[in-house]
Amino acid sequence: MKIFGHINNSLKKQIFLGAAILLFPLFLLAGVGYYFYQSSLLSFQTAINYKFNQMASIIQAKSEISAVVIPVNDYVMFNHPDEEKNYRVLSERIASRLIELETLFAEENARQSQVYVSVLRAVNKEWENLDKLARVIFSAEDDHSDKKPRLLDEFNNRLYIIINYMTNLHQLLHQNIKDIDAKLQTQQKIILVLIFLSILLALAGAFGFIFLFIQQVLKPIKILEAGTIEFGKGNLKKRITLKTENELGRLAQAFNIMADEMEKLATQDALTGLLNRRAFFRELETDLYRSMRYQRHSSLLFLDIDHFKRVNDNYGHQTGDRTLTEIARLLKKELRVPDRIARYGGEEIAILLPETNEAQAQIIAERLRKKIEQHEFSTTSGEPFHITTSIGIAIYPGDAASPENLVSCADQALYQAKNEGRNRVVLFSKEQVLRVENH
């Protein structure tokens, strides 16, 4: 109910106007509203912004720390000289990130920051030891002994300790968010008591203002609170919609923006921007349920880059990363809006084609194969090269009725495409894996 019309975009103006209309009987209620705004709304908004910033920083730092095993492992396994440089770049970024995290948590009050900072200092200490060990690995001579593998095992064990520290820090932060929520509920109870006492002193007209105040403030706060709790429990698709243009509405918009970013971090592959494996499997489950309900077909494509290791070996991992990113861009451009694309693992890409039968899937797969084959890729130095892909196709419900079995069928078809010479599309069949002619 919009009583104040043109001032609907400001909660503070609504409170002041109500106090002016109801005069002294509502003066106390307006004060309660102002207190509620200052102590609950603003602190709640600050807590959401700050905690989500901390959560995002922890997730990013944990991801970067986990990634240091790649250059070290590749150096030990393949003796790539570029991996030491890649490691040093990543090492400097992590060191800087840890300093930023310690500064970020130290800005809080002493009781909270003491726990966080102590964990981060432990992480910093372990990271220094890990970095020293990495430098020993890079400087060790390749004498074909088991020295490097032993050092790599020790490196992985120390890395596991650091990741555990980061996980503990994440859990501490989650508990802190729960504590903030409990404090907010306590403040709300106090405010409700004050409102009740104000009602007893107000005139008959005050009841209308109290009803409006509850509708304009408490109900949106409850929606914000419920939405935040649900999001914190793992529902990353939770968004908050408030039919108001005031500060609460803008707070809901800020929450939704942060939720979008958090969902992106949790569901997308960092390199290509495609869905990650976990998010893709949820999409696959949802689509197959819809296909079963409405008795429609769905197709699953597994695409793998032929001889991708040669790209990394000949041109370097940066060129390999550029190649994956470019393929992701080509696939997004060629496929439809409802289609889902994911980096399923390494150089393997999964593509879900809703409401697509066998014949349509083969046409699409062949078009994608030719598009990639004809595309000119380039190294970091500008040298052009070409690659090919192998694609396996499985159809729901003809080949399989469950997501797991459909993935297995598509994977078998891809395996058959590899065995038949690569650079081709193969359709899965229960009797045999049929090859689609490469035109």
N, C-alpha and C positions, 0 to 999 in steps of 0.2 A: 504494500500500500504506500503510494507516494503522496505524502501530505505536503512536503516542502518544495516539490516541483523543481524549480531552477537551481535550488541549492542542494540537490540530491547528490552532487559530486563531492560534498564535504561533510564528514561525520561531525566535525567540530561545530560547523555552522548550524547543523540540525540540533545539536545539544544546546547551543546558546539561544537559538530561536525558541525552543521549547521552554527554556527557563524564563525567557522574556514574556512568553504568553501566560505561563502558569504562575509567574512572580515567585513570591517567597515560598509557597508550599512545595515548589519543585526545585528550589535552589539547591537543597541538599542532594536531590537526585542528580541534578546537573553536575554537582561536584563529584559524586560517585562515578558518573560517566566520564568526567575528565580524568579522574584517578585511574579508572579502568583503561582509558586510552593510553595514558602515560606509562603506567606500570606493567600492563599486560600486553597491549597491542604492540607497542614499540619494542619491548623486550623480547616478545615472541618473534617479531620480524627480524630483529638483530640476531637472535639465536639461530633462526633458520638460515639466514645468510652466512653467518660465521661457521656454523657446524657443517653446512654443505660444502663450503670452501675448504674446510679442513678435511672432510671426507674425500673430496675430489683430489686434494693434494696427496693424501695418503695412498689412494688408489693409483695415482700416476707414479708416485715414488716406488711403490711396490712393483708395478709393471716394469719400470726402468731397471730396478735392481734384478728382477727375474731375468731380464734380457741379457745381462752381462755374461751369462753362461754360454751364449751363442758364439761370440768371437773367440773366447778361451777354448771352448770345445772344438771349434773348427780349426784353430791353430794346432791343437794337439793331434787331432785326427788327420788333418790334411796339410799341415805345415804351411798355411797361407800367410805370407809376410804382411799382407794388408790388414790382417785381423788384429795385430797389435795396435795399429793406428785406430781402427774402429773401436777397440776396447778403450783406448785412452780418451777418445771423444766422449764415449758413454760414461766413463769413470768421472771425468770432470763435470759432466751434467748431473750425475748422481750426487757428487760431493756438494755441488751448489744447491741441489734440491733439498738435501738433508739440512743444510744451514738455513734455508728458507723455512723448512718445517719447524725447526727448533725456535726460530724467531716468531713464527706464527703462533705456536703454542705458548711461548713465553709471555705473550701479550695478555693472557688471561690472568685471573687472580691467582695468588700464590698457591692456594691449596690445590687447585685444578692443574695448574701449569707444572707443579713440582713432579707429579706422577708422569705427565706426558714428556717433560724435558728429560727426566731420568731415563725413560725408555729410549728416547731419541739419542741421548748420549751413549747409551749402550750400543745402539745401532751404529753410531759414528765410530765407536771403538772397534766393533766387529768389522765395519767396512774398511777401516784403515788396515786391519790385519789381512782382510781378504784382498785388498788392493796390493799389499806387499807380496802376498802369495802369487797373485796374478803376474806381477812383474818378474818373480822368480821363474814362473812357468815360461814366460816369453823369452827370458834370457838363458834358459837351460839349453844345453847342446843336444842336438838330435843324434844320440849315440845308440839308438835302437834298443835301449834298455827299457825297463818298466818305470823309470823315474818320472817321466812326464805323466803317464796314467795315474801313478800314485799321487802326484801333486794335484792332478785333476780331481781325483776322488776327495782329497782333502779340501779342495776349492769348493766342490759341490756341497760338502758337509757344512762348511762355514756359511755358504750362501743360504742353506736351509735354515741355519740359526737366525740369520738376519731376517729372512722372510717370516719366521715365527715371531720375531719381535714386532715386525710391521703388522702382522695379524693380531697380536695382542693389543697393539695400539689402536687398531680398528675397533676391536671389541670394547676397549675402554671408552672410546669416543661414542660408540653406540649406547653404552650404559649411561654416559653423560647426557645424551639426548633424552633418554628415558627419565633421568632425574629432572631435567628441565621441564619435561611434560608434567611430571608429578607436581612440581612447584607451581606451574601454571594452573593446574586443577585446584590447588589449595587457594591460590589468589582468587580464582573464580568463585569459590565457596564463600570467601570473605566478602566479595563484592555482592553476591546474592543476599547475604545477610544484611548488608548496608542498604541494598535496594528495598528489602522487605521492611526495614525500619523506616525508610523514607516514605514508603507507601502508607504506613500507619499515620504519618504526620501530614500527608498531602490532602488536598481537597479532592472532590469527586472527579474533577477534570484531570487530575494527575494520573489516573488509571490509564487514560488514553495515551499519555506520553510514555508511561512505563511499558505499555504494550509495544509502542513504536520503537522504543529503545531496545527492548529485547529482540524484536524482529531485525532491527538494523545492526545490532552489535553482537548479542550473544549467539544467535543462530549462526551467523557466518563464522564466528570464532569456533563454535562446535564443529562446523563443517571443515574448517581449516585444521582443527585438532585431529578429527577423525581421518582426514585425508593424509596428514603427516604421519600418523601412526601406521596407517595401512601401507603407505609408501615405505616406511622404515622396516616393515615386516617382509618386504620383498616384492610387492606389487608395483613394478617399475612403470606400468602403464597408467597408474592412478594420476588423475588430474583433477583440479578443483575448479568448479564453475560457480561464481557468485553473481547474482543479478543485481549488482550495485556498482557504481562508478567511484565510490569513495575510497578511503585509504585501505579498507579491507579488500575491496575489489582489486586494487593495485597490488596488495600483498599476495592475493591469490594468483595474479598474473606473474609476479616474481617467482612464486613457488613453482608454477608450471614451466617457466623458462629453465629454472634449475633442474626440475625433474626431467625435462627433455635432454639436458646435457648429461645427467647421470644415467639415463636409459641408453643414450648413445654410447657412453663409455662401457656399459655392461653388455650391450648387444651387438656392437659393430667391431669388425676387424680393424685394428689401428692403422694398418698399412694401406689397405685397399678401400676402406669405407663400406665394404660389403658386410652382410650379416655374419656373425661368427657361428660356429657349429651348434652351440647350445640354443641360440635364438632361432636358427634355421629349423632345428628339429621341432621346436614348439610350433613354428609356422606350418611345418609338414603335418603334424598331428591335427592341427585345427583344420587344415585344408582337406585332409582325408575324411575327417568327421563330417565336414560339409558335403563332400562328394558322396559319402555313403548315404547321408540323409536325403539328398536330392537326386541320387542315382546318376551321377555324372562321372566322367573320366578325369583323371589327373595324370600328368606325366612328370617323371623325375629324370633329370639328365646329370650324369657325372662326367665332367670335363677335366682332362689332365694334359698338361703341357708336355709334349714329347721331348725327351732328352733335356729337361730343364737344368739338370746338373751341369751340362756342358756350358750353358749360358753363364752360370755362376763361376765355373772353373775358367772359362775363356775370357770373360769380360768383367768378372767381379760381382759381389753380392749387391752392390748399389744398382748395377744394371739389371740384375735379377729382380730387385724390388721394383724398379721402374717398369719392367716388363709385366709384372703382376698387376701393377696399378693401371697400366695402359689397357691390359686385357679386361680388367674390371670396368673401365670406362667404355670400351667397345661393347661389352655385354649389356651394360645399362642402356646404351643408346639403341641397341638392336631389339631388346626385349620390351614386352608390354608393361604397363603400370602394375597390373595385379601379379606379375611374375615375381618370384623371390630368388635372389642370388646370394650365395654364401661362399666364403672361403672355408672349405670343409677341412682342409689340412694341407700344409705345404703349398704345392702347386696345383692341388686338386680343388675344383670349384663345383659346387652343387647348384642346380637350377631347378626350381619348382615351377611347373607350367599348369596352373589351375584350368579346369574345363578344356583340356587338350587331349585329343585322342591319339592313337598310334600314328596314323598318317600325318597329322599335323605336327606331332613331335619330331618325326623324322625330317620333315621339311625344315623346321626351325633349327634342328641340330645341324643339318647339312649347311644351312645358311651361315650359322655361327662358325662352323669349321672353316668354310671358304673365306669368310670375312677375316678371320685371324690369319689364315695362311697367306692371304694377299696383302695383309697390312705390313707396312715397313716399320720395324722397330729400330731403335738406335741406342747405342751405348752412351755412357756418360761423356765420352769424347766425341760423339756425333757419328760414329761409324755405324752404317746401316746393317741390319741382318733380318732374317725371317725365321719364323718358328711355325711348327704345326701342332695340332692337338688331336687327341683321341677322345671320343665321346661314347659313353654307354647310356642306353635308354631303358627304363622300366615303366610300365603302365599300370595304373590303378583303375579298376580292381582285377584286371586280367592276369597280371603277373604276381601280385601280392595284395593282401588285404590289411596289412599292418605297416606302420612306418618303418619298423626295424627290417621287416622282410623286403619291403620295397627298396630300401637303401642297399640291402644285400644283393638284390637282383640287378640294380643299376651298377653296382660295383663289379659284379661278375661280367656284365656286358662290357664294361670298360676294360676289364682284364682281357677279355676275348679280343677287343679291338687292339690292344697292345700286342697280343700274341700273333695277330694276323698281319702285323707290319706297321702299325700306328697310322696316324693321319687319316682316320676314317671314323664312320659312325656305325655302331653295332646295336641292334635291338635284341633285348633279352627274350628268350623263349624257354618254356619249361622243357621242351624236347631238345632244343639246341639253341646256341646263340647265333642268330642270323646276322650275316654281314650285309650292311647297306652299301651298295656299290659306290666307290669314290669317283665322282665325275670330275 
